Amino acid sequence: MGNRLKELIIQSGLKQYRIADMVGISGNSLSSYIMGIRKPKFDTAKKIAEILAKYLDREVESIFFDIYNLNYDKHMINKH
């Protein structure tokens, strides 16, 4: 998770402390997600995905799946 999240943050052009502030978590928490020490709770990951999606011009779901290093298939999501 960490490397992909780090890549997404770099691509967004946002600073880590800014994302942490926007999500409502500490900078240390975000750093632990980036380093792969911890995984964010579902709600936290969703907030991170929503923020990054705005700056990367992508769908929230695809960012969320990227954060968790999962394959994203839009058609599978819409079927459920």
Backbone as a ProteinNet text record, in pm:
[ID]
protein_1_A
[PRIMARY]
MGNRLKELIIQSGLKQYRIADMVGISGNSLSSYIMGIRKPKFDTAKKIAEILAKYLDREVESIFFDIYNLNYDKHMINKH
[TERTIARY]
82.3	0	86.8	190.7	269.5	325.1	392.5	454.2	351.1	239.8	136.1	74.8	49.7	-4.8	93	219.8	321.9	323	315.2	311.2	190.6	75.3	-46.5	-34.7	23.4	40.9	136.5	244.6	339.8	271.6	194.5	124.6	23.5	-36.1	-137.2	-76.4	51	116.3	88.5	15.2	-16.2	93.9	110.9	204.8	135.6	213.6	157	83.3	141.4	77.4	-56.7	-68.6	-194.6	-301.8	-265	-360.9	-405.2	-309.7	-343.8	-441.4	-417.6	-505.2	-645.6	-650.9	-779.3	-858.7	-788.5	-854	-893.5	-817.6	-844.2	-766.2	-647.7	-559.5	-425.7	-344.8	-212.9	-119	-17.1	85.4	153.8	169	230.8	146.3	14.5	-73	-57.6	-60.7	-45.2	90.7	194.3	327.9	332.4	261.9	261.8	189.3	88.9	21.8	116.1	185.7	277.9	392.9	442.4	554	509	378.4	327.2	327.1	342	341.9	199.8	106.4	-35.2	-119.7	-239.7	-337.7	-446.6	-491.8	-598.7	-730.3	-812.9	-949.2	-1021.4	-1130.1	-1205.7	-1243.1	-1299.6	-1344.1	-1227.9	-1115.5	-997	-945.1	-937	-891.5	-984.9	-1114	-1211.3	-1190	-1164.9	-1139.5	-1013	-908.6	-784.1	-811.5	-886.2	-919.2	-999.6	-1094.2	-1176.1	-1090.6	-997.2	-908.8	-818.7	-753.5	-662.1	-736.6	-857.5	-935.6	-958.3	-982.4	-1003.9	-880.8	-764.1	-640.1	-582.3	-623.9	-572.8	-672.7	-790.6	-896.1	-925.9	-949	-982.6	-1101.8	-1162.2	-1274.8	-1226.7	-1307.1	-1273.6	-1246.9	-1330.8	-1316.9	-1182.7	-1136.6	-1009.7	-892.9	-901.6	-797.5	-801.4	-921.2	-936.4	-873.6	-902.5	-845.5	-694.1	-643.7	-499.1	-434.2	-499.8	-444.8	-424.2	-517.3	-508.7	-442.2	-387	-321.6	-412.6	-537.5	-634.1	-662.2	-704.2	-743.2	-880.5	-892.8	-1018.4	-1085.6	-1206.1	-1287.4	-1420.1	-1434.3	-1553	-1681.2	-1678.1	-1797.7	-1835.4	-1738.6	-1767.5	-1829.7	-1781.8	-1833.2	-1978.9	-2010.9	-2146.6	-2246.6	-2203.2	-2293.8	-2344.2	-2274.8	-2311.9	-2386.9
-118.6	0	125.1	125.6	244.8	309	228.7	285.9	347	280.4	332.9	460	463	583.3	698.6	671.3	775.2	830	739.9	783	872.1	833.6	912.5	1050.6	1057.4	1186.6	1274.3	1217.8	1294.5	1345	1257.5	1296.6	1408.2	1408.2	1509.7	1648.1	1652.2	1779.6	1833.8	1757.9	1800.6	1757.6	1832.5	1796.6	1700.3	1611.2	1512.3	1577.3	1682.6	1747.2	1808.5	1854.5	1913.4	1805.7	1691.8	1581.5	1535.9	1518	1475	1572.8	1701.8	1804.1	1796.3	1778	1770.3	1646.2	1537.7	1412.4	1415.5	1492.1	1498	1394.4	1361.4	1268	1336	1274	1331.2	1301.1	1381.9	1357.6	1224.1	1186.9	1058	942.1	955.3	848.9	832.9	944.2	937.5	878.9	920.1	865.8	715.6	667.6	523.2	447.3	509.9	447.1	444	554	564.9	465.6	448.4	356.5	211.1	187.4	52.2	-9.5	74	25.8	-7.8	76.2	57.7	75.3	20.1	42.8	133.3	228.4	316.4	241.5	286.8	234.2	270.1	198.9	219.5	366.4	428.9	568.3	662.6	636.5	720.7	703.9	580.5	555	620.9	617.8	681.3	832.5	894	1038.8	1072.6	993.1	1015.6	1002.7	898.9	877.2	993.6	1045.6	1158.3	1280.9	1307	1423.1	1404	1288.7	1264.8	1263.4	1211.4	1205.7	1345.1	1442.2	1580	1635.2	1603.8	1659.3	1578.6	1453.2	1367.7	1348.9	1409.1	1398.7	1252.8	1175.4	1033.9	1003.6	888.1	845.4	806.1	837.1	805.1	655.3	573.4	428.9	379.8	432.8	386.3	425.5	543.3	585.4	495.5	468.7	383	246.3	189.7	60	68.9	178.2	198.1	204.2	270.8	281.6	142.6	53.7	-83	-181.5	-130	-214.3	-326.3	-291.3	-387	-354.4	-453	-430	-364.1	-260.2	-185.3	-217.3	-267.5	-293.6	-221.2	-108.4	-25.1	-104.8	-193.4	-271.1	-367.6	-421.6	-510.8	-432.8	-312.3	-229.4	-193.9	-156.9	-114	-228.4	-352	-466.5	-496.7	-446.5	-480.5	-368.4
0	0	0	79.1	100.8	-24.1	-107.5	-226.7	-320.2	-337.1	-427.5	-371.9	-242.1	-180.5	-194.9	-174.4	-189.6	-332.1	-430.7	-570.8	-598.6	-547	-568.3	-505.5	-388.4	-321.7	-401.5	-449.1	-530.6	-657	-723.9	-846	-820.9	-702	-671.1	-650.9	-615.7	-589	-449.3	-370	-233.8	-137.4	-34.2	72.7	168.1	225.8	316.9	432.8	490.8	605.6	566.6	442.1	394.6	382.5	327	314.7	452.6	543.2	679.7	742.9	725.5	781.2	718.7	588.5	518.8	560.3	589.1	627.9	775.4	854.1	997.4	1076.5	1025.2	1094.2	1119	1199.9	1226.6	1109.8	1100	998.9	1021.3	1148	1180.8	1130.4	1141.3	1091.3	941.2	869	723.6	687.7	757.9	732.4	753.3	856	882.2	770.6	708.7	594.1	474.8	452.8	339.5	353.5	474.4	497.9	506.4	505.2	509.8	649	750.8	888.9	932.9	891.3	925.9	801.2	805.8	699.2	755.7	674.9	724.3	736.1	828.5	836.9	708.2	681.4	558	538.2	640.8	628.3	600.3	664.1	643.5	501.4	454.4	317.3	216.5	245.2	155.1	150.2	264.7	267.1	189.5	208.9	134.5	-15.5	-54.2	-195.2	-252.2	-175.9	-222.7	-248.2	-160.1	-176.7	-297.8	-305.9	-417.7	-550.8	-553	-677.1	-734.5	-647.7	-693.9	-763.1	-708.4	-761.6	-877.5	-889	-995.6	-1108.4	-1094.8	-1195.2	-1228.3	-1122.2	-1135.5	-1047.1	-1069.3	-987.5	-848.3	-749.6	-611	-595.9	-656.8	-643.1	-693	-806.5	-862.2	-771.6	-710	-615	-492.4	-442.3	-324.3	-350.2	-466.2	-499.3	-512.5	-568.1	-577.9	-440.2	-346.2	-211.3	-151.7	-177.8	-124.6	-221.6	-332.4	-433	-482.8	-508.9	-561.4	-707.1	-782.2	-921	-922.7	-1000.3	-1010	-1141.5	-1133.9	-1251.7	-1232.7	-1298.6	-1283.5	-1308.3	-1402.8	-1436	-1324.2	-1254.6	-1142.3	-1028	-1002.5	-893.9	-920.7	-1042	-1075	-1072.1	-1078.7	-1075.9	-936.3	-835.3	-697	-631.2
[MASK]
++++++++++++++++++++++++++++++++++++++++++++++++++++++++++++++++++++++++++++++++

